[in-house]
Amino acid sequence: MMNTIEQIINRIKRLEQFVVKVPVPDDFAFSGAVPFDMEIAGSTAMVTVWAASEAEAQRRAEEFFQNTP
C-alpha cells in the first residue's frame, strides 16, 4: 500500500503542463465536463494538459476528442 502511495506522489511531482495541437473532428460537440483548458480555432484545438510527458499529453488530448459523443 505504501509503495502505491509513493508512486502516486512521485507521479504528481513529475507532472508538467504541455500545450498540444489536436485536430477537431467535424462532428465534435461539447458534452459534459471538459477536463482541459483549450482554445479552438477552426478545425484545430490548442489544449493545455498536465502530464508526465508531451507524448502522454498529446495522447490524452486526442482521446478526449475521439471519445466525445
PQR file of N, CA, C, O and H, with PARSE charges and radii, in Angstrom:
ATOM      1  N   MET A   1       0.834  -1.197   0.000 -0.4000 1.5000
ATOM      2  CA  MET A   1       0.000   0.000   0.000 -0.0000 2.0000
ATOM      3  C   MET A   1       0.876   1.257   0.000  0.5500 1.7000
ATOM      4  O   MET A   1       0.623   2.184  -0.770 -0.5500 1.4000
ATOM      5  N   MET A   2       1.896   1.297   0.851 -0.4000 1.5000
ATOM      6  CA  MET A   2       2.750   2.465   0.943 -0.0000 2.0000
ATOM      7  C   MET A   2       3.487   2.700  -0.375  0.5500 1.7000
ATOM      8  O   MET A   2       3.674   3.843  -0.791 -0.5500 1.4000
ATOM      9  H   MET A   2       2.101   0.544   1.476  0.4000 1.0000
ATOM     10  N   ASN A   3       3.903   1.616  -1.028 -0.4000 1.5000
ATOM     11  CA  ASN A   3       4.596   1.737  -2.303 -0.0000 2.0000
ATOM     12  C   ASN A   3       3.697   2.412  -3.333  0.5500 1.7000
ATOM     13  O   ASN A   3       4.171   3.245  -4.106 -0.5500 1.4000
ATOM     14  H   ASN A   3       3.752   0.687  -0.690  0.4000 1.0000
ATOM     15  N   THR A   4       2.423   2.074  -3.360 -0.4000 1.5000
ATOM     16  CA  THR A   4       1.477   2.671  -4.292 -0.0000 2.0000
ATOM     17  C   THR A   4       1.312   4.164  -4.012  0.5500 1.7000
ATOM     18  O   THR A   4       1.282   4.968  -4.943 -0.5500 1.4000
ATOM     19  H   THR A   4       2.038   1.397  -2.732  0.4000 1.0000
ATOM     20  N   ILE A   5       1.209   4.528  -2.772 -0.4000 1.5000
ATOM     21  CA  ILE A   5       1.081   5.941  -2.406 -0.0000 2.0000
ATOM     22  C   ILE A   5       2.330   6.705  -2.835  0.5500 1.7000
ATOM     23  O   ILE A   5       2.228   7.813  -3.362 -0.5500 1.4000
ATOM     24  H   ILE A   5       1.233   3.875  -2.015  0.4000 1.0000
ATOM     25  N   GLU A   6       3.489   6.129  -2.615 -0.4000 1.5000
ATOM     26  CA  GLU A   6       4.739   6.771  -3.044 -0.0000 2.0000
ATOM     27  C   GLU A   6       4.774   6.934  -4.554  0.5500 1.7000
ATOM     28  O   GLU A   6       5.216   7.969  -5.054 -0.5500 1.4000
ATOM     29  H   GLU A   6       3.572   5.230  -2.187  0.4000 1.0000
ATOM     30  N   GLN A   7       4.316   5.934  -5.284 -0.4000 1.5000
ATOM     31  CA  GLN A   7       4.293   6.010  -6.742 -0.0000 2.0000
ATOM     32  C   GLN A   7       3.377   7.143  -7.211  0.5500 1.7000
ATOM     33  O   GLN A   7       3.720   7.882  -8.134 -0.5500 1.4000
ATOM     34  H   GLN A   7       3.957   5.093  -4.879  0.4000 1.0000
ATOM     35  N   ILE A   8       2.233   7.274  -6.585 -0.4000 1.5000
ATOM     36  CA  ILE A   8       1.288   8.339  -6.950 -0.0000 2.0000
ATOM     37  C   ILE A   8       1.892   9.707  -6.649  0.5500 1.7000
ATOM     38  O   ILE A   8       1.818  10.612  -7.481 -0.5500 1.4000
ATOM     39  H   ILE A   8       1.954   6.674  -5.835  0.4000 1.0000
ATOM     40  N   ILE A   9       2.480   9.863  -5.486 -0.4000 1.5000
ATOM     41  CA  ILE A   9       3.095  11.141  -5.115 -0.0000 2.0000
ATOM     42  C   ILE A   9       4.231  11.484  -6.075  0.5500 1.7000
ATOM     43  O   ILE A   9       4.355  12.635  -6.496 -0.5500 1.4000
ATOM     44  H   ILE A   9       2.541   9.128  -4.811  0.4000 1.0000
ATOM     45  N   ASN A  10       5.058  10.507  -6.425 -0.4000 1.5000
ATOM     46  CA  ASN A  10       6.156  10.754  -7.355 -0.0000 2.0000
ATOM     47  C   ASN A  10       5.639  11.139  -8.736  0.5500 1.7000
ATOM     48  O   ASN A  10       6.226  11.998  -9.395 -0.5500 1.4000
ATOM     49  H   ASN A  10       4.957   9.572  -6.083  0.4000 1.0000
ATOM     50  N   ARG A  11       4.554  10.521  -9.182 -0.4000 1.5000
ATOM     51  CA  ARG A  11       3.985  10.882 -10.482 -0.0000 2.0000
ATOM     52  C   ARG A  11       3.474  12.326 -10.449  0.5500 1.7000
ATOM     53  O   ARG A  11       3.709  13.091 -11.384 -0.5500 1.4000
ATOM     54  H   ARG A  11       4.077   9.823  -8.647  0.4000 1.0000
ATOM     55  N   ILE A  12       2.787  12.688  -9.390 -0.4000 1.5000
ATOM     56  CA  ILE A  12       2.273  14.060  -9.269 -0.0000 2.0000
ATOM     57  C   ILE A  12       3.422  15.062  -9.307  0.5500 1.7000
ATOM     58  O   ILE A  12       3.301  16.117  -9.931 -0.5500 1.4000
ATOM     59  H   ILE A  12       2.596  12.066  -8.631  0.4000 1.0000
ATOM     60  N   LYS A  13       4.516  14.750  -8.658 -0.4000 1.5000
ATOM     61  CA  LYS A  13       5.671  15.654  -8.645 -0.0000 2.0000
ATOM     62  C   LYS A  13       6.276  15.828 -10.041  0.5500 1.7000
ATOM     63  O   LYS A  13       6.848  16.876 -10.338 -0.5500 1.4000
ATOM     64  H   LYS A  13       4.614  13.893  -8.151  0.4000 1.0000
ATOM     65  N   ARG A  14       6.156  14.812 -10.896 -0.4000 1.5000
ATOM     66  CA  ARG A  14       6.750  14.858 -12.238 -0.0000 2.0000
ATOM     67  C   ARG A  14       5.848  15.525 -13.275  0.5500 1.7000
ATOM     68  O   ARG A  14       6.295  15.796 -14.390 -0.5500 1.4000
ATOM     69  H   ARG A  14       5.692  13.960 -10.655  0.4000 1.0000
ATOM     70  N   LEU A  15       4.599  15.792 -12.934 -0.4000 1.5000
ATOM     71  CA  LEU A  15       3.687  16.358 -13.922 -0.0000 2.0000
ATOM     72  C   LEU A  15       4.145  17.740 -14.377  0.5500 1.7000
ATOM     73  O   LEU A  15       4.627  18.552 -13.588 -0.5500 1.4000
ATOM     74  H   LEU A  15       4.236  15.572 -12.028  0.4000 1.0000
ATOM     75  N   GLU A  16       3.979  17.977 -15.672 -0.4000 1.5000
ATOM     76  CA  GLU A  16       4.289  19.273 -16.264 -0.0000 2.0000
ATOM     77  C   GLU A  16       3.098  19.692 -17.111  0.5500 1.7000
ATOM     78  O   GLU A  16       2.254  18.873 -17.475 -0.5500 1.4000
ATOM     79  H   GLU A  16       3.587  17.318 -16.313  0.4000 1.0000
ATOM     80  N   GLN A  17       3.046  20.960 -17.410 -0.4000 1.5000
ATOM     81  CA  GLN A  17       1.972  21.494 -18.242 -0.0000 2.0000
ATOM     82  C   GLN A  17       2.463  21.567 -19.691  0.5500 1.7000
ATOM     83  O   GLN A  17       3.507  22.155 -19.975 -0.5500 1.4000
ATOM     84  H   GLN A  17       3.731  21.626 -17.114  0.4000 1.0000
ATOM     85  N   PHE A  18       1.697  20.963 -20.598 -0.4000 1.5000
ATOM     86  CA  PHE A  18       2.025  20.970 -22.022 -0.0000 2.0000
ATOM     87  C   PHE A  18       0.860  21.558 -22.792  0.5500 1.7000
ATOM     88  O   PHE A  18      -0.299  21.367 -22.424 -0.5500 1.4000
ATOM     89  H   PHE A  18       0.849  20.485 -20.368  0.4000 1.0000
ATOM     90  N   VAL A  19       1.168  22.273 -23.862 -0.4000 1.5000
ATOM     91  CA  VAL A  19       0.142  22.746 -24.782 -0.0000 2.0000
ATOM     92  C   VAL A  19       0.346  21.978 -26.074  0.5500 1.7000
ATOM     93  O   VAL A  19       1.389  22.081 -26.720 -0.5500 1.4000
ATOM     94  H   VAL A  19       2.110  22.429 -24.161  0.4000 1.0000
ATOM     95  N   VAL A  20      -0.678  21.199 -26.445 -0.4000 1.5000
ATOM     96  CA  VAL A  20      -0.580  20.356 -27.633 -0.0000 2.0000
ATOM     97  C   VAL A  20      -1.642  20.758 -28.648  0.5500 1.7000
ATOM     98  O   VAL A  20      -2.702  21.275 -28.295 -0.5500 1.4000
ATOM     99  H   VAL A  20      -1.526  21.115 -25.920  0.4000 1.0000
ATOM    100  N   LYS A  21      -1.336  20.512 -29.902 -0.4000 1.5000
ATOM    101  CA  LYS A  21      -2.224  20.852 -31.015 -0.0000 2.0000
ATOM    102  C   LYS A  21      -2.949  19.581 -31.460  0.5500 1.7000
ATOM    103  O   LYS A  21      -2.322  18.551 -31.710 -0.5500 1.4000
ATOM    104  H   LYS A  21      -0.474  20.093 -30.189  0.4000 1.0000
ATOM    105  N   VAL A  22      -4.280  19.669 -31.556 -0.4000 1.5000
ATOM    106  CA  VAL A  22      -5.097  18.500 -31.887 -0.0000 2.0000
ATOM    107  C   VAL A  22      -6.127  18.889 -32.942  0.5500 1.7000
ATOM    108  O   VAL A  22      -6.753  19.943 -32.831 -0.5500 1.4000
ATOM    109  H   VAL A  22      -4.789  20.505 -31.354  0.4000 1.0000
ATOM    110  N   PRO A  23      -6.313  18.049 -33.970 -0.5600 1.5000
ATOM    111  CA  PRO A  23      -7.380  18.331 -34.926  0.2800 2.0000
ATOM    112  C   PRO A  23      -8.746  18.095 -34.283  0.5500 1.7000
ATOM    113  O   PRO A  23      -8.923  17.146 -33.519 -0.5500 1.4000
ATOM    114  N   VAL A  24      -9.695  18.952 -34.592 -0.4000 1.5000
ATOM    115  CA  VAL A  24     -11.049  18.827 -34.046 -0.0000 2.0000
ATOM    116  C   VAL A  24     -11.919  18.128 -35.099  0.5500 1.7000
ATOM    117  O   VAL A  24     -12.033  18.608 -36.227 -0.5500 1.4000
ATOM    118  H   VAL A  24      -9.551  19.722 -35.212  0.4000 1.0000
ATOM    119  N   PRO A  25     -12.532  16.997 -34.734 -0.5600 1.5000
ATOM    120  CA  PRO A  25     -13.396  16.297 -35.701  0.2800 2.0000
ATOM    121  C   PRO A  25     -14.568  17.183 -36.139  0.5500 1.7000
ATOM    122  O   PRO A  25     -15.041  18.022 -35.372 -0.5500 1.4000
ATOM    123  N   ASP A  26     -15.025  16.990 -37.367 -0.4000 1.5000
ATOM    124  CA  ASP A  26     -16.141  17.778 -37.912 -0.0000 2.0000
ATOM    125  C   ASP A  26     -17.402  17.654 -37.067  0.5500 1.7000
ATOM    126  O   ASP A  26     -18.155  18.619 -36.930 -0.5500 1.4000
ATOM    127  H   ASP A  26     -14.641  16.309 -37.991  0.4000 1.0000
ATOM    128  N   ASP A  27     -17.637  16.470 -36.500 -0.4000 1.5000
ATOM    129  CA  ASP A  27     -18.867  16.234 -35.741 -0.0000 2.0000
ATOM    130  C   ASP A  27     -18.700  16.479 -34.244  0.5500 1.7000
ATOM    131  O   ASP A  27     -19.547  16.054 -33.458 -0.5500 1.4000
ATOM    132  H   ASP A  27     -17.026  15.687 -36.611  0.4000 1.0000
ATOM    133  N   PHE A  28     -17.626  17.157 -33.834 -0.4000 1.5000
ATOM    134  CA  PHE A  28     -17.373  17.388 -32.411 -0.0000 2.0000
ATOM    135  C   PHE A  28     -18.411  18.328 -31.818  0.5500 1.7000
ATOM    136  O   PHE A  28     -18.758  19.350 -32.411 -0.5500 1.4000
ATOM    137  H   PHE A  28     -16.938  17.502 -34.473  0.4000 1.0000
ATOM    138  N   ALA A  29     -18.901  17.963 -30.634 -0.4000 1.5000
ATOM    139  CA  ALA A  29     -19.810  18.817 -29.864 -0.0000 2.0000
ATOM    140  C   ALA A  29     -19.487  18.609 -28.383  0.5500 1.7000
ATOM    141  O   ALA A  29     -19.279  17.479 -27.943 -0.5500 1.4000
ATOM    142  H   ALA A  29     -18.620  17.133 -30.152  0.4000 1.0000
ATOM    143  N   PHE A  30     -19.446  19.702 -27.617 -0.4000 1.5000
ATOM    144  CA  PHE A  30     -19.178  19.578 -26.190 -0.0000 2.0000
ATOM    145  C   PHE A  30     -20.335  18.866 -25.512  0.5500 1.7000
ATOM    146  O   PHE A  30     -21.504  19.139 -25.787 -0.5500 1.4000
ATOM    147  H   PHE A  30     -19.615  20.620 -27.974  0.4000 1.0000
ATOM    148  N   SER A  31     -19.984  17.942 -24.618 -0.4000 1.5000
ATOM    149  CA  SER A  31     -20.990  17.215 -23.857 -0.0000 2.0000
ATOM    150  C   SER A  31     -20.397  16.899 -22.491  0.5500 1.7000
ATOM    151  O   SER A  31     -19.482  16.082 -22.390 -0.5500 1.4000
ATOM    152  H   SER A  31     -19.035  17.720 -24.395  0.4000 1.0000
ATOM    153  N   GLY A  32     -20.899  17.527 -21.453 -0.4000 1.5000
ATOM    154  CA  GLY A  32     -20.392  17.274 -20.112 -0.0000 2.0000
ATOM    155  C   GLY A  32     -19.180  18.113 -19.776  0.5500 1.7000
ATOM    156  O   GLY A  32     -18.928  19.149 -20.391 -0.5500 1.4000
ATOM    157  H   GLY A  32     -21.642  18.191 -21.536  0.4000 1.0000
ATOM    158  N   ALA A  33     -18.441  17.652 -18.795 -0.4000 1.5000
ATOM    159  CA  ALA A  33     -17.278  18.387 -18.300 -0.0000 2.0000
ATOM    160  C   ALA A  33     -16.124  18.324 -19.294  0.5500 1.7000
ATOM    161  O   ALA A  33     -15.927  17.317 -19.974 -0.5500 1.4000
ATOM    162  H   ALA A  33     -18.647  16.810 -18.295  0.4000 1.0000
ATOM    163  N   VAL A  34     -15.375  19.405 -19.366 -0.4000 1.5000
ATOM    164  CA  VAL A  34     -14.187  19.469 -20.210 -0.0000 2.0000
ATOM    165  C   VAL A  34     -12.974  19.433 -19.276  0.5500 1.7000
ATOM    166  O   VAL A  34     -12.805  20.337 -18.458 -0.5500 1.4000
ATOM    167  H   VAL A  34     -15.536  20.223 -18.813  0.4000 1.0000
ATOM    168  N   PRO A  35     -12.126  18.403 -19.385 -0.5600 1.5000
ATOM    169  CA  PRO A  35     -11.037  18.242 -18.424  0.2800 2.0000
ATOM    170  C   PRO A  35      -9.800  19.094 -18.691  0.5500 1.7000
ATOM    171  O   PRO A  35      -8.824  19.011 -17.945 -0.5500 1.4000
ATOM    172  N   PHE A  36      -9.827  19.913 -19.746 -0.4000 1.5000
ATOM    173  CA  PHE A  36      -8.655  20.693 -20.118 -0.0000 2.0000
ATOM    174  C   PHE A  36      -9.036  22.129 -20.428  0.5500 1.7000
ATOM    175  O   PHE A  36     -10.186  22.420 -20.756 -0.5500 1.4000
ATOM    176  H   PHE A  36     -10.620  19.980 -20.352  0.4000 1.0000
ATOM    177  N   ASP A  37      -8.059  23.028 -20.322 -0.4000 1.5000
ATOM    178  CA  ASP A  37      -8.209  24.367 -20.884 -0.0000 2.0000
ATOM    179  C   ASP A  37      -7.892  24.225 -22.362  0.5500 1.7000
ATOM    180  O   ASP A  37      -6.954  23.519 -22.734 -0.5500 1.4000
ATOM    181  H   ASP A  37      -7.124  22.791 -20.056  0.4000 1.0000
ATOM    182  N   MET A  38      -8.674  24.898 -23.209 -0.4000 1.5000
ATOM    183  CA  MET A  38      -8.388  24.796 -24.634 -0.0000 2.0000
ATOM    184  C   MET A  38      -8.922  25.991 -25.384  0.5500 1.7000
ATOM    185  O   MET A  38      -9.838  26.678 -24.933 -0.5500 1.4000
ATOM    186  H   MET A  38      -9.435  25.471 -22.906  0.4000 1.0000
ATOM    187  N   GLU A  39      -8.331  26.224 -26.535 -0.4000 1.5000
ATOM    188  CA  GLU A  39      -8.805  27.225 -27.472 -0.0000 2.0000
ATOM    189  C   GLU A  39      -9.005  26.507 -28.797  0.5500 1.7000
ATOM    190  O   GLU A  39      -8.113  25.808 -29.278 -0.5500 1.4000
ATOM    191  H   GLU A  39      -7.587  25.666 -26.902  0.4000 1.0000
ATOM    192  N   ILE A  40     -10.180  26.686 -29.380 -0.4000 1.5000
ATOM    193  CA  ILE A  40     -10.471  26.060 -30.670 -0.0000 2.0000
ATOM    194  C   ILE A  40     -10.592  27.161 -31.710  0.5500 1.7000
ATOM    195  O   ILE A  40     -11.360  28.109 -31.550 -0.5500 1.4000
ATOM    196  H   ILE A  40     -10.904  27.254 -28.990  0.4000 1.0000
ATOM    197  N   ALA A  41      -9.822  27.015 -32.776 -0.4000 1.5000
ATOM    198  CA  ALA A  41      -9.874  27.943 -33.896 -0.0000 2.0000
ATOM    199  C   ALA A  41     -10.045  27.106 -35.164  0.5500 1.7000
ATOM    200  O   ALA A  41      -9.126  26.407 -35.591 -0.5500 1.4000
ATOM    201  H   ALA A  41      -9.198  26.244 -32.906  0.4000 1.0000
ATOM    202  N   GLY A  42     -11.228  27.192 -35.753 -0.4000 1.5000
ATOM    203  CA  GLY A  42     -11.491  26.389 -36.950 -0.0000 2.0000
ATOM    204  C   GLY A  42     -11.487  24.911 -36.621  0.5500 1.7000
ATOM    205  O   GLY A  42     -12.277  24.454 -35.795 -0.5500 1.4000
ATOM    206  H   GLY A  42     -11.974  27.760 -35.406  0.4000 1.0000
ATOM    207  N   SER A  43     -10.607  24.165 -37.258 -0.4000 1.5000
ATOM    208  CA  SER A  43     -10.568  22.714 -37.053 -0.0000 2.0000
ATOM    209  C   SER A  43      -9.370  22.277 -36.207  0.5500 1.7000
ATOM    210  O   SER A  43      -8.983  21.109 -36.230 -0.5500 1.4000
ATOM    211  H   SER A  43      -9.965  24.537 -37.929  0.4000 1.0000
ATOM    212  N   THR A  44      -8.783  23.223 -35.458 -0.4000 1.5000
ATOM    213  CA  THR A  44      -7.626  22.908 -34.627 -0.0000 2.0000
ATOM    214  C   THR A  44      -7.846  23.411 -33.207  0.5500 1.7000
ATOM    215  O   THR A  44      -8.345  24.515 -32.990 -0.5500 1.4000
ATOM    216  H   THR A  44      -9.098  24.172 -35.439  0.4000 1.0000
ATOM    217  N   ALA A  45      -7.466  22.583 -32.254 -0.4000 1.5000
ATOM    218  CA  ALA A  45      -7.549  22.970 -30.840 -0.0000 2.0000
ATOM    219  C   ALA A  45      -6.148  23.006 -30.243  0.5500 1.7000
ATOM    220  O   ALA A  45      -5.323  22.132 -30.508 -0.5500 1.4000
ATOM    221  H   ALA A  45      -7.060  21.686 -32.430  0.4000 1.0000
ATOM    222  N   MET A  46      -5.897  24.023 -29.441 -0.4000 1.5000
ATOM    223  CA  MET A  46      -4.682  24.084 -28.634 -0.0000 2.0000
ATOM    224  C   MET A  46      -5.131  23.725 -27.216  0.5500 1.7000
ATOM    225  O   MET A  46      -5.888  24.462 -26.585 -0.5500 1.4000
ATOM    226  H   MET A  46      -6.568  24.733 -29.226  0.4000 1.0000
ATOM    227  N   VAL A  47      -4.654  22.590 -26.734 -0.4000 1.5000
ATOM    228  CA  VAL A  47      -5.146  22.024 -25.483 -0.0000 2.0000
ATOM    229  C   VAL A  47      -4.035  22.032 -24.434  0.5500 1.7000
ATOM    230  O   VAL A  47      -2.925  21.569 -24.700 -0.5500 1.4000
ATOM    231  H   VAL A  47      -4.039  21.991 -27.247  0.4000 1.0000
ATOM    232  N   THR A  48      -4.329  22.556 -23.248 -0.4000 1.5000
ATOM    233  CA  THR A  48      -3.375  22.582 -22.144 -0.0000 2.0000
ATOM    234  C   THR A  48      -3.635  21.367 -21.261  0.5500 1.7000
ATOM    235  O   THR A  48      -4.726  21.194 -20.719 -0.5500 1.4000
ATOM    236  H   THR A  48      -5.230  22.932 -23.032  0.4000 1.0000
ATOM    237  N   VAL A  49      -2.610  20.533 -21.129 -0.4000 1.5000
ATOM    238  CA  VAL A  49      -2.758  19.256 -20.415 -0.0000 2.0000
ATOM    239  C   VAL A  49      -1.619  19.102 -19.405  0.5500 1.7000
ATOM    240  O   VAL A  49      -0.461  19.373 -19.722 -0.5500 1.4000
ATOM    241  H   VAL A  49      -1.723  20.674 -21.569  0.4000 1.0000
ATOM    242  N   TRP A  50      -1.951  18.668 -18.196 -0.4000 1.5000
ATOM    243  CA  TRP A  50      -0.938  18.288 -17.216 -0.0000 2.0000
ATOM    244  C   TRP A  50      -0.633  16.816 -17.428  0.5500 1.7000
ATOM    245  O   TRP A  50      -1.535  15.980 -17.378 -0.5500 1.4000
ATOM    246  H   TRP A  50      -2.892  18.448 -17.938  0.4000 1.0000
ATOM    247  N   ALA A  51       0.646  16.489 -17.667 -0.4000 1.5000
ATOM    248  CA  ALA A  51       1.033  15.104 -17.925 -0.0000 2.0000
ATOM    249  C   ALA A  51       2.506  14.916 -17.575  0.5500 1.7000
ATOM    250  O   ALA A  51       3.223  15.881 -17.311 -0.5500 1.4000
ATOM    251  H   ALA A  51       1.379  17.168 -17.708  0.4000 1.0000
ATOM    252  N   ALA A  52       2.945  13.659 -17.579 -0.4000 1.5000
ATOM    253  CA  ALA A  52       4.341  13.343 -17.267 -0.0000 2.0000
ATOM    254  C   ALA A  52       5.249  13.536 -18.477  0.5500 1.7000
ATOM    255  O   ALA A  52       6.464  13.667 -18.329 -0.5500 1.4000
ATOM    256  H   ALA A  52       2.362  12.875 -17.794  0.4000 1.0000
ATOM    257  N   SER A  53       4.657  13.556 -19.689 -0.4000 1.5000
ATOM    258  CA  SER A  53       5.446  13.759 -20.902 -0.0000 2.0000
ATOM    259  C   SER A  53       4.572  14.420 -21.961  0.5500 1.7000
ATOM    260  O   SER A  53       3.345  14.418 -21.862 -0.5500 1.4000
ATOM    261  H   SER A  53       3.670  13.450 -19.809  0.4000 1.0000
ATOM    262  N   GLU A  54       5.226  14.986 -22.978 -0.4000 1.5000
ATOM    263  CA  GLU A  54       4.469  15.601 -24.066 -0.0000 2.0000
ATOM    264  C   GLU A  54       3.680  14.543 -24.838  0.5500 1.7000
ATOM    265  O   GLU A  54       2.564  14.802 -25.288 -0.5500 1.4000
ATOM    266  H   GLU A  54       6.222  14.987 -23.058  0.4000 1.0000
ATOM    267  N   ALA A  55       4.261  13.355 -24.989 -0.4000 1.5000
ATOM    268  CA  ALA A  55       3.563  12.264 -25.685 -0.0000 2.0000
ATOM    269  C   ALA A  55       2.281  11.876 -24.943  0.5500 1.7000
ATOM    270  O   ALA A  55       1.249  11.641 -25.570 -0.5500 1.4000
ATOM    271  H   ALA A  55       5.168  13.145 -24.623  0.4000 1.0000
ATOM    272  N   GLU A  56       2.346  11.808 -23.615 -0.4000 1.5000
ATOM    273  CA  GLU A  56       1.160  11.494 -22.825 -0.0000 2.0000
ATOM    274  C   GLU A  56       0.112  12.599 -22.971  0.5500 1.7000
ATOM    275  O   GLU A  56      -1.080  12.314 -23.096 -0.5500 1.4000
ATOM    276  H   GLU A  56       3.185  11.998 -23.106  0.4000 1.0000
ATOM    277  N   ALA A  57       0.551  13.844 -22.955 -0.4000 1.5000
ATOM    278  CA  ALA A  57      -0.370  14.974 -23.106 -0.0000 2.0000
ATOM    279  C   ALA A  57      -1.072  14.910 -24.455  0.5500 1.7000
ATOM    280  O   ALA A  57      -2.285  15.104 -24.530 -0.5500 1.4000
ATOM    281  H   ALA A  57       1.518  14.075 -22.853  0.4000 1.0000
ATOM    282  N   GLN A  58      -0.327  14.640 -25.516 -0.4000 1.5000
ATOM    283  CA  GLN A  58      -0.903  14.536 -26.856 -0.0000 2.0000
ATOM    284  C   GLN A  58      -1.928  13.409 -26.909  0.5500 1.7000
ATOM    285  O   GLN A  58      -3.024  13.584 -27.442 -0.5500 1.4000
ATOM    286  H   GLN A  58       0.659  14.483 -25.454  0.4000 1.0000
ATOM    287  N   ARG A  59      -1.568  12.253 -26.355 -0.4000 1.5000
ATOM    288  CA  ARG A  59      -2.471  11.097 -26.357 -0.0000 2.0000
ATOM    289  C   ARG A  59      -3.768  11.398 -25.610  0.5500 1.7000
ATOM    290  O   ARG A  59      -4.852  11.062 -26.088 -0.5500 1.4000
ATOM    291  H   ARG A  59      -0.678  12.111 -25.922  0.4000 1.0000
ATOM    292  N   ARG A  60      -3.661  12.026 -24.447 -0.4000 1.5000
ATOM    293  CA  ARG A  60      -4.848  12.322 -23.643 -0.0000 2.0000
ATOM    294  C   ARG A  60      -5.765  13.316 -24.349  0.5500 1.7000
ATOM    295  O   ARG A  60      -6.986  13.162 -24.314 -0.5500 1.4000
ATOM    296  H   ARG A  60      -2.781  12.298 -24.059  0.4000 1.0000
ATOM    297  N   ALA A  61      -5.192  14.327 -24.985 -0.4000 1.5000
ATOM    298  CA  ALA A  61      -5.995  15.316 -25.709 -0.0000 2.0000
ATOM    299  C   ALA A  61      -6.693  14.664 -26.904  0.5500 1.7000
ATOM    300  O   ALA A  61      -7.876  14.909 -27.139 -0.5500 1.4000
ATOM    301  H   ALA A  61      -4.200  14.451 -25.013  0.4000 1.0000
ATOM    302  N   GLU A  62      -5.970  13.838 -27.655 -0.4000 1.5000
ATOM    303  CA  GLU A  62      -6.566  13.157 -28.807 -0.0000 2.0000
ATOM    304  C   GLU A  62      -7.688  12.216 -28.365  0.5500 1.7000
ATOM    305  O   GLU A  62      -8.733  12.151 -29.013 -0.5500 1.4000
ATOM    306  H   GLU A  62      -5.008  13.639 -27.464  0.4000 1.0000
ATOM    307  N   GLU A  63      -7.477  11.495 -27.278 -0.4000 1.5000
ATOM    308  CA  GLU A  63      -8.513  10.593 -26.756 -0.0000 2.0000
ATOM    309  C   GLU A  63      -9.769  11.367 -26.373  0.5500 1.7000
ATOM    310  O   GLU A  63     -10.878  10.880 -26.589 -0.5500 1.4000
ATOM    311  H   GLU A  63      -6.628  11.549 -26.752  0.4000 1.0000
ATOM    312  N   PHE A  64      -9.615  12.554 -25.812 -0.4000 1.5000
ATOM    313  CA  PHE A  64     -10.761  13.349 -25.423 -0.0000 2.0000
ATOM    314  C   PHE A  64     -11.625  13.651 -26.648  0.5500 1.7000
ATOM    315  O   PHE A  64     -12.844  13.488 -26.604 -0.5500 1.4000
ATOM    316  H   PHE A  64      -8.713  12.949 -25.637  0.4000 1.0000
ATOM    317  N   PHE A  65     -11.001  14.088 -27.733 -0.4000 1.5000
ATOM    318  CA  PHE A  65     -11.769  14.428 -28.931 -0.0000 2.0000
ATOM    319  C   PHE A  65     -12.335  13.193 -29.621  0.5500 1.7000
ATOM    320  O   PHE A  65     -13.407  13.270 -30.222 -0.5500 1.4000
ATOM    321  H   PHE A  65     -10.011  14.220 -27.769  0.4000 1.0000
ATOM    322  N   GLN A  66     -11.653  12.071 -29.551 -0.4000 1.5000
ATOM    323  CA  GLN A  66     -12.135  10.851 -30.182 -0.0000 2.0000
ATOM    324  C   GLN A  66     -13.284  10.208 -29.404  0.5500 1.7000
ATOM    325  O   GLN A  66     -14.149   9.562 -29.994 -0.5500 1.4000
ATOM    326  H   GLN A  66     -10.783  12.009 -29.062  0.4000 1.0000
ATOM    327  N   ASN A  67     -13.292  10.384 -28.094 -0.4000 1.5000
ATOM    328  CA  ASN A  67     -14.285   9.712 -27.255 -0.0000 2.0000
ATOM    329  C   ASN A  67     -15.472  10.595 -26.868  0.5500 1.7000
ATOM    330  O   ASN A  67     -16.340  10.163 -26.110 -0.5500 1.4000
ATOM    331  H   ASN A  67     -12.589  10.909 -27.615  0.4000 1.0000
ATOM    332  N   THR A  68     -15.516  11.816 -27.375 -0.4000 1.5000
ATOM    333  CA  THR A  68     -16.635  12.702 -27.054 -0.0000 2.0000
ATOM    334  C   THR A  68     -17.750  12.463 -28.057  0.5500 1.7000
ATOM    335  O   THR A  68     -17.541  12.590 -29.263 -0.5500 1.4000
ATOM    336  H   THR A  68     -14.810  12.167 -27.991  0.4000 1.0000
ATOM    337  N   PRO A  69     -18.959  12.108 -27.554 -0.5600 1.5000
ATOM    338  CA  PRO A  69     -20.062  11.811 -28.497  0.2800 2.0000
ATOM    339  C   PRO A  69     -20.515  13.018 -29.289  0.5500 1.7000
ATOM    340  O   PRO A  69     -21.425  12.911 -30.110 -0.5500 1.4000
TER
END
